[in-house]
């Protein structure tokens, strides 16, 4: 009985010992295998190396991780931790990040893994999602526009911004207009012109939203309202004007006359002075004109016309009646007398105020300074230019009829035979003296008409 019992006990011990030895062997073997395979075994963390791009320091794992509890793993417990806190851990290799004036907040706060997978990724730079989407995770408001800037639309944010840090606001790669002219080479060339829009010195974002806008060209407002944000006085004038220069209310608005970036002309005009006006007002000056109104001779229209808006017809700077006959007062023709001396209309007799006189009899006064049916200046004079001296008209529109003046000039006077009265002559030295003969130019002109 003892033998039997003892024999049975010996067999149990042997089985137990064998079982224990097997467990020890398996544990030892497993440890050896784990030591050889690392953490990315078929049983643990097997997907860490399966992505297209793998972090170069993924193996060995103890480069970044260290054990704090054994054995590993333990349910509900962290048995490993990082060898250093973030962002110091990343800085052991990437030690040049975060030293510039402007640092991206995830970098500044050590949140590298908010954008990068620390092990592997199918995206470049170990990004957690595609470059086209990663920035809009946080910057959700940069694509909700009717018109989106190309790099923003395609998610190429790093074309303009550094993802980690920059010396400039908003993490841009360069400051001011220099950033935009990397792509917009035409603006780079334009910057060499004589006059540059001051807004450009503050960067293109002064007028354009760099991400997008509800309006074309990424402007913050449309048409003239865009320019009036910085030029409020012009805006106020337009708002109060009875007559507005038509181009201002077109789609191009102020850009109809002004270059928005640079120009060789003053005030960023597309061309110089009168030449700009004549691009639209082609019929104002005719090729046969030999005599030009003073301001036009100087190449300027602005001495008589406001280029933006006015209280008066034809954008004039002051009153000038469009009627052919008016009752004269000193308030009439204010525009003309900004330059001309009103004395030529004040005195019935004068020896100095005008050359249009018969002896001392003032013929300007006779025609214009009348209570009834005073003649408008434009009944005898062309306002912009003509073929005769003193801008005298050859013919004047009078309803459907082109009323002829048939003016002949002499050294001391002249004569006219208009459709409104018979021939009258005048002479400053000998009153009423008729011209002896038409000047050679007038004869040639009359001959050419026959």
NUDREN-801490 format. One record per residue (C-alpha): residue in three letters; x, y, z; residue number from 1. Coordinates in steps of 0.25 Angstrom, whole numbers, plus 2048, in hexadecimal, padded with zeros to 3 digits. Layout:
% NUDREN-801490
PT_resn_x_y_z_resi
PT_ALA_X_Y_Z_NUM
...
***
This chain:
% NUDREN-801490
PT_resn_x_y_z_resi
PT_UNK_800_800_800_1
PT_UNK_80B_80A_803_2
PT_UNK_812_806_7F7_3
PT_UNK_806_808_7EF_4
PT_UNK_803_815_7F5_5
PT_UNK_812_819_7F4_6
PT_UNK_812_815_7E5_7
PT_UNK_806_81D_7E2_8
PT_UNK_80C_829_7E8_9
PT_UNK_819_828_7E1_10
PT_UNK_811_827_7D4_11
PT_UNK_809_834_7D7_12
PT_UNK_816_83B_7DB_13
PT_UNK_81C_837_7CE_14
PT_UNK_810_83C_7C6_15
PT_UNK_810_849_7CE_16
PT_UNK_81F_84B_7CC_17
PT_UNK_81E_848_7BD_18
PT_UNK_813_852_7BC_19
PT_UNK_81B_85D_7C3_20
PT_UNK_827_85B_7BB_21
PT_UNK_81E_85C_7AE_22
PT_UNK_819_869_7B3_23
PT_UNK_826_86E_7B6_24
PT_UNK_82B_86A_7A8_25
PT_UNK_81F_871_7A1_26
PT_UNK_821_87D_7A9_27
PT_UNK_830_87E_7A7_28
PT_UNK_82E_87A_798_29
PT_UNK_823_885_797_30
PT_UNK_82C_88F_79D_31
PT_UNK_837_88B_794_32
PT_UNK_82E_88D_788_33
PT_UNK_829_89A_78D_34
PT_UNK_837_89F_78F_35
PT_UNK_83A_89B_781_36
PT_UNK_82D_8A0_77A_37
PT_UNK_82B_8AD_782_38
PT_UNK_81D_8B3_785_39
PT_UNK_818_8B1_777_40
PT_UNK_815_8A2_777_41
PT_UNK_80A_89B_771_42
PT_UNK_803_89C_77F_43
PT_UNK_806_8AA_783_44
PT_UNK_807_8B7_77C_45
PT_UNK_807_8B0_76E_46
PT_UNK_802_8BC_766_47
PT_UNK_80D_8C6_76A_48
PT_UNK_816_8C3_75F_49
PT_UNK_80B_8C0_754_50
PT_UNK_809_8CE_74F_51
PT_UNK_810_8D4_743_52
PT_UNK_819_8DE_74B_53
PT_UNK_820_8D9_758_54
PT_UNK_826_8E2_763_55
PT_UNK_835_8DF_762_56
PT_UNK_836_8DD_771_57
PT_UNK_82B_8D3_772_58
PT_UNK_835_8C8_775_59
PT_UNK_839_8C6_780_60
PT_UNK_82D_8CB_787_61
PT_UNK_835_8CE_794_62
PT_UNK_83B_8DA_78C_63
PT_UNK_82E_8E1_790_64
PT_UNK_827_8D8_79A_65
PT_UNK_82C_8D1_7A7_66
PT_UNK_825_8C7_7B1_67
PT_UNK_820_8CC_7BE_68
PT_UNK_819_8BF_7C2_69
PT_UNK_81B_8B0_7BF_70
PT_UNK_816_8A7_7BA_71
PT_UNK_810_8AE_7AD_72
PT_UNK_805_8AF_7AA_73
PT_UNK_7FC_8B1_7B6_74
PT_UNK_7ED_8B3_7B5_75
PT_UNK_7E9_8C2_7B9_76
PT_UNK_7F8_8C6_7BC_77
PT_UNK_802_8CD_7B4_78
PT_UNK_80F_8C5_7B4_79
PT_UNK_817_8CE_7AB_80
PT_UNK_819_8DD_7AA_81
PT_UNK_820_8E7_7A1_82
PT_UNK_82F_8E9_7A5_83
PT_UNK_82C_8F8_7A5_84
PT_UNK_820_900_7A5_85
PT_UNK_81B_907_798_86
PT_UNK_820_90F_791_87
PT_UNK_82E_90D_797_88
PT_UNK_82E_8FE_792_89
PT_UNK_82C_903_783_90
PT_UNK_836_90E_786_91
PT_UNK_841_904_788_92
PT_UNK_841_901_779_93
PT_UNK_83A_90D_774_94
PT_UNK_841_918_77C_95
PT_UNK_83F_924_772_96
PT_UNK_830_925_774_97
PT_UNK_829_930_77C_98
PT_UNK_834_93A_77E_99
PT_UNK_82F_945_774_100
PT_UNK_826_951_778_101
PT_UNK_818_94A_774_102
PT_UNK_817_93C_777_103
PT_UNK_80B_933_773_104
PT_UNK_802_931_77F_105
PT_UNK_803_921_77E_106
PT_UNK_812_922_77E_107
PT_UNK_812_92C_789_108
PT_UNK_80A_924_792_109
PT_UNK_811_917_78F_110
PT_UNK_806_911_787_111
PT_UNK_80E_90B_77C_112
PT_UNK_805_8FF_77B_113
PT_UNK_7F9_907_778_114
PT_UNK_7FF_908_769_115
PT_UNK_809_8FD_769_116
PT_UNK_808_8EE_76B_117
PT_UNK_814_8EB_774_118
PT_UNK_815_8DD_76E_119
PT_UNK_811_8DC_760_120
PT_UNK_807_8E2_755_121
PT_UNK_803_8E0_747_122
PT_UNK_804_8EF_746_123
PT_UNK_811_8F7_744_124
PT_UNK_818_8FD_750_125
PT_UNK_811_8F3_758_126
PT_UNK_804_8FB_758_127
PT_UNK_7F8_8F6_75F_128
PT_UNK_7EF_8F9_753_129
PT_UNK_7F2_8FE_745_130
PT_UNK_7F9_90C_743_131
PT_UNK_7EC_911_73C_132
PT_UNK_7E4_90F_749_133
PT_UNK_7ED_910_755_134
PT_UNK_7ED_91F_756_135
PT_UNK_7DE_920_755_136
PT_UNK_7DC_917_761_137
PT_UNK_7DF_924_769_138
PT_UNK_7DD_92F_75F_139
PT_UNK_7CF_92B_75A_140
PT_UNK_7CC_93A_755_141
PT_UNK_7D7_93A_74A_142
PT_UNK_7CF_934_73F_143
PT_UNK_7C1_938_741_144
PT_UNK_7C1_943_736_145
PT_UNK_7BB_945_728_146
PT_UNK_7C9_947_723_147
PT_UNK_7D4_940_729_148
PT_UNK_7E3_943_727_149
PT_UNK_7EA_937_71F_150
PT_UNK_7F3_932_72A_151
PT_UNK_7E8_933_734_152
PT_UNK_7DE_92C_72B_153
PT_UNK_7E8_920_729_154
PT_UNK_7ED_91F_737_155
PT_UNK_7FB_924_733_156
PT_UNK_7FC_92D_740_157
PT_UNK_80B_92B_741_158
PT_UNK_80C_933_734_159
PT_UNK_80A_93F_73C_160
PT_UNK_80C_93B_74B_161
PT_UNK_816_934_753_162
PT_UNK_810_928_75B_163
PT_UNK_818_92A_767_164
PT_UNK_81E_938_768_165
PT_UNK_821_945_761_166
PT_UNK_827_953_763_167
PT_UNK_81A_959_75E_168
PT_UNK_80C_95A_763_169
PT_UNK_802_94E_75F_170
PT_UNK_80F_945_75C_171
PT_UNK_810_94B_74E_172
PT_UNK_81D_947_747_173
PT_UNK_820_956_743_174
PT_UNK_81B_963_747_175
PT_UNK_812_96D_73F_176
PT_UNK_811_96D_730_177
PT_UNK_81D_964_72F_178
PT_UNK_815_958_733_179
PT_UNK_80B_95A_728_180
PT_UNK_815_95E_71D_181
PT_UNK_81C_950_71E_182
PT_UNK_810_94B_715_183
PT_UNK_80A_958_710_184
PT_UNK_816_95C_708_185
PT_UNK_80F_967_700_186
PT_UNK_80D_96F_70D_187
PT_UNK_81C_96D_70F_188
PT_UNK_81F_974_702_189
PT_UNK_814_97F_705_190
PT_UNK_81B_983_712_191
PT_UNK_826_989_70A_192
PT_UNK_81D_994_704_193
PT_UNK_81D_9A2_709_194
PT_UNK_811_9A2_712_195
PT_UNK_80D_997_71B_196
PT_UNK_800_995_723_197
PT_UNK_804_998_731_198
PT_UNK_7FB_98C_735_199
PT_UNK_805_983_72F_200
PT_UNK_810_987_739_201
PT_UNK_807_981_744_202
PT_UNK_805_974_73C_203
PT_UNK_7FB_970_732_204
PT_UNK_7F2_96B_73D_205
PT_UNK_7EF_97A_73F_206
PT_UNK_7E5_978_733_207
PT_UNK_7E4_969_731_208
PT_UNK_7E0_95E_73A_209
PT_UNK_7EB_954_738_210
PT_UNK_7E2_948_73A_211
PT_UNK_7D5_94C_733_212
PT_UNK_7C9_956_732_213
PT_UNK_7BB_957_72E_214
PT_UNK_7C0_960_723_215
PT_UNK_7C9_95E_717_216
PT_UNK_7D8_960_719_217
PT_UNK_7D6_95D_728_218
PT_UNK_7D2_96C_72B_219
PT_UNK_7CB_96F_738_220
PT_UNK_7C1_977_731_221
PT_UNK_7BC_979_723_222
PT_UNK_7BE_984_719_223
PT_UNK_7BF_992_71E_224
PT_UNK_7BC_98E_72C_225
PT_UNK_7CA_987_72C_226
PT_UNK_7D1_994_72A_227
PT_UNK_7C9_99D_733_228
PT_UNK_7CD_995_73F_229
PT_UNK_7DA_99D_73E_230
PT_UNK_7D6_9A8_736_231
PT_UNK_7C9_9AC_73E_232
PT_UNK_7C9_9BB_739_233
PT_UNK_7C7_9B6_72B_234
PT_UNK_7BC_9AD_72F_235
PT_UNK_7B5_9B9_736_236
PT_UNK_7B6_9C1_72A_237
PT_UNK_7B0_9B6_721_238
PT_UNK_7A5_9B4_72B_239
PT_UNK_7A2_9C3_72B_240
PT_UNK_7A4_9C6_71C_241
PT_UNK_798_9C8_713_242
PT_UNK_7A1_9C4_707_243
PT_UNK_7AA_9B8_709_244
PT_UNK_7B5_9B4_6FF_245
PT_UNK_7AF_9A8_6F8_246
PT_UNK_7BB_99E_6F9_247
PT_UNK_7BB_99F_708_248
PT_UNK_7AE_997_708_249
PT_UNK_7B2_98C_6FE_250
PT_UNK_7B8_97F_702_251
PT_UNK_7C7_984_701_252
PT_UNK_7C3_991_709_253
PT_UNK_7CF_999_70D_254
PT_UNK_7D8_98F_705_255
PT_UNK_7D2_995_6F8_256
PT_UNK_7DB_9A1_6FA_257
PT_UNK_7E5_99D_705_258
PT_UNK_7EF_991_705_259
PT_UNK_7ED_98A_712_260
PT_UNK_7FB_987_714_261
PT_UNK_805_990_70D_262
PT_UNK_806_99A_702_263
PT_UNK_80F_9A3_6FB_264
PT_UNK_804_9AE_6FC_265
PT_UNK_801_9B7_708_266
PT_UNK_7F6_9B2_711_267
PT_UNK_7F8_9A4_70B_268
PT_UNK_7F1_9A8_6FE_269
PT_UNK_7F1_99E_6F3_270
PT_UNK_7F6_9A9_6EA_271
PT_UNK_7FA_9B8_6EB_272
PT_UNK_7F0_9C3_6ED_273
PT_UNK_7E7_9C6_6E1_274
PT_UNK_7EC_9B9_6D9_275
PT_UNK_7E4_9B1_6E3_276
PT_UNK_7D7_9B9_6E1_277
PT_UNK_7D8_9B8_6D2_278
PT_UNK_7D9_9A8_6D3_279
PT_UNK_7C9_9AA_6D5_280
PT_UNK_7C6_9B8_6D1_281
PT_UNK_7CC_9B6_6C3_282
PT_UNK_7C4_9C1_6BC_283
PT_UNK_7C8_9CC_6C5_284
PT_UNK_7D4_9D0_6BD_285
PT_UNK_7D4_9CF_6AE_286
PT_UNK_7E1_9CE_6A5_287
PT_UNK_7DE_9DB_69E_288
PT_UNK_7DF_9E3_6AB_289
PT_UNK_7EA_9ED_6AB_290
PT_UNK_7E6_9F5_6B7_291
PT_UNK_7E4_9EE_6C4_292
PT_UNK_7DD_9F3_6D1_293
PT_UNK_7E8_9F7_6DB_294
PT_UNK_7E7_9EB_6E5_295
PT_UNK_7E6_9E1_6D9_296
PT_UNK_7F2_9E7_6D3_297
PT_UNK_7F9_9E4_6E0_298
PT_UNK_7F3_9D5_6DF_299
PT_UNK_7E9_9D7_6EA_300
PT_UNK_7DA_9D5_6EC_301
PT_UNK_7D9_9D6_6FB_302
PT_UNK_7DA_9E6_6FB_303
PT_UNK_7CC_9E6_6F6_304
PT_UNK_7C6_9D7_6F9_305
PT_UNK_7C7_9CF_706_306
PT_UNK_7CB_9C1_703_307
PT_UNK_7C2_9BB_70E_308
PT_UNK_7B5_9C3_710_309
PT_UNK_7AF_9D0_710_310
PT_UNK_7A3_9D9_713_311
PT_UNK_7A3_9DE_705_312
PT_UNK_7A0_9D8_6F7_313
PT_UNK_7AC_9D2_6EF_314
PT_UNK_7B3_9D0_6FC_315
PT_UNK_7B7_9DF_6FC_316
PT_UNK_7BE_9E6_708_317
PT_UNK_7B4_9F1_708_318
PT_UNK_7A8_9F7_701_319
PT_UNK_7A7_9F8_6F2_320
PT_UNK_79A_9F9_6EC_321
PT_UNK_796_9EF_6E1_322
PT_UNK_78C_9F9_6DB_323
PT_UNK_78F_A01_6CF_324
PT_UNK_788_A0D_6D4_325
PT_UNK_788_A12_6E2_326
PT_UNK_786_A1E_6EB_327
PT_UNK_793_A22_6EF_328
PT_UNK_798_A24_6FE_329
PT_UNK_7A5_A24_705_330
PT_UNK_7A2_A16_709_331
PT_UNK_7A2_A11_6FB_332
PT_UNK_7AE_A0A_6F5_333
PT_UNK_7B5_A08_702_334
PT_UNK_7BD_9FD_6FC_335
PT_UNK_7C2_A06_6F1_336
PT_UNK_7C6_A11_6FA_337
PT_UNK_7CF_A08_703_338
PT_UNK_7D9_A0B_6F8_339
PT_UNK_7D4_A17_6F0_340
PT_UNK_7D2_A25_6F5_341
PT_UNK_7C3_A28_6F7_342
PT_UNK_7C6_A37_6F4_343
PT_UNK_7C4_A33_6E5_344
PT_UNK_7B5_A32_6E8_345
PT_UNK_7B3_A3D_6F2_346
PT_UNK_7B5_A4A_6EA_347
PT_UNK_7AE_A4F_6DE_348
PT_UNK_7BA_A57_6DA_349
PT_UNK_7C8_A53_6DD_350
PT_UNK_7D6_A55_6D7_351
PT_UNK_7DD_A4A_6DE_352
PT_UNK_7D3_A3F_6E3_353
PT_UNK_7D2_A38_6D5_354
PT_UNK_7D7_A38_6C7_355
PT_UNK_7CA_A36_6C1_356
PT_UNK_7C5_A44_6C0_357
PT_UNK_7C2_A4F_6B6_358
PT_UNK_7CA_A5B_6BB_359
PT_UNK_7C7_A5A_6CA_360
PT_UNK_7B9_A53_6C8_361
PT_UNK_7BA_A46_6CF_362
PT_UNK_7B4_A3C_6C5_363
PT_UNK_7B5_A30_6D0_364
PT_UNK_7AC_A39_6D9_365
PT_UNK_7A3_A3C_6CD_366
PT_UNK_7A0_A2D_6CA_367
PT_UNK_7A0_A27_6D8_368
PT_UNK_79D_A31_6E3_369
PT_UNK_78E_A32_6E0_370
PT_UNK_781_A30_6E8_371
PT_UNK_77A_A29_6DC_372
PT_UNK_781_A1F_6D3_373
PT_UNK_78F_A21_6D7_374
PT_UNK_798_A18_6CF_375
PT_UNK_79F_A0C_6D5_376
PT_UNK_7AE_A0C_6D2_377
PT_UNK_7AD_9FF_6CA_378
PT_UNK_7A4_A06_6C0_379
PT_UNK_7B1_A0C_6BA_380
PT_UNK_7BC_A04_6C0_381
PT_UNK_7C0_9F5_6C0_382
PT_UNK_7C3_9F1_6CE_383
PT_UNK_7CE_9E7_6CC_384
PT_UNK_7D5_9EB_6BF_385
PT_UNK_7D3_9F0_6B1_386
PT_UNK_7D9_9F5_6A4_387
PT_UNK_7D8_A04_6A6_388
PT_UNK_7DE_A0D_6B0_389
PT_UNK_7D8_A0F_6BE_390
PT_UNK_7D1_A02_6BC_391
PT_UNK_7C7_A09_6B3_392
PT_UNK_7BE_9FF_6AD_393
PT_UNK_7BC_9FD_69E_394
PT_UNK_7AE_9F8_6A0_395
PT_UNK_7A5_9F7_6AC_396
PT_UNK_79A_9ED_6AF_397
PT_UNK_78D_9F4_6AF_398
PT_UNK_782_9EA_6B0_399
PT_UNK_783_9E2_6A3_400
PT_UNK_78B_9ED_69C_401
PT_UNK_79A_9EF_69D_402
PT_UNK_79A_9FE_69E_403
PT_UNK_7A6_A04_696_404
PT_UNK_7AE_A0F_69C_405
PT_UNK_7B7_A13_690_406
PT_UNK_7C1_A1A_699_407
PT_UNK_7CC_A21_693_408
PT_UNK_7D8_A26_69C_409
PT_UNK_7E1_A33_699_410
PT_UNK_7EC_A38_6A1_411
PT_UNK_7E3_A42_6A9_412
PT_UNK_7D5_A3C_6A7_413
PT_UNK_7CD_A34_69E_414
PT_UNK_7BF_A31_699_415
PT_UNK_7B5_A26_699_416
PT_UNK_7A9_A22_691_417
PT_UNK_7A1_A18_699_418
PT_UNK_794_A13_696_419
PT_UNK_78E_A1B_6A1_420
PT_UNK_791_A29_69B_421
PT_UNK_797_A30_68F_422
PT_UNK_7A6_A33_68E_423
PT_UNK_7AC_A3B_699_424
PT_UNK_7BA_A40_69A_425
PT_UNK_7C2_A45_6A6_426
PT_UNK_7CF_A4C_6A8_427
PT_UNK_7D6_A50_6B5_428
PT_UNK_7DD_A5C_6AE_429
PT_UNK_7D3_A60_6A4_430
PT_UNK_7C5_A5D_6A9_431
PT_UNK_7BC_A56_69E_432
PT_UNK_7C8_A54_694_433
PT_UNK_7C5_A49_68B_434
PT_UNK_7D1_A3F_688_435
PT_UNK_7D8_A43_67C_436
PT_UNK_7DB_A34_677_437
PT_UNK_7DA_A26_67D_438
PT_UNK_7E7_A21_682_439
PT_UNK_7EE_A17_679_440
PT_UNK_7EB_A0B_682_441
PT_UNK_7DC_A0F_682_442
PT_UNK_7DC_A10_672_443
PT_UNK_7E2_A02_671_444
PT_UNK_7D8_9FD_67B_445
PT_UNK_7CD_A03_673_446
PT_UNK_7D2_9FE_666_447
PT_UNK_7D3_9F0_66B_448
PT_UNK_7C4_9F0_66F_449
PT_UNK_7C0_9F4_661_450
***
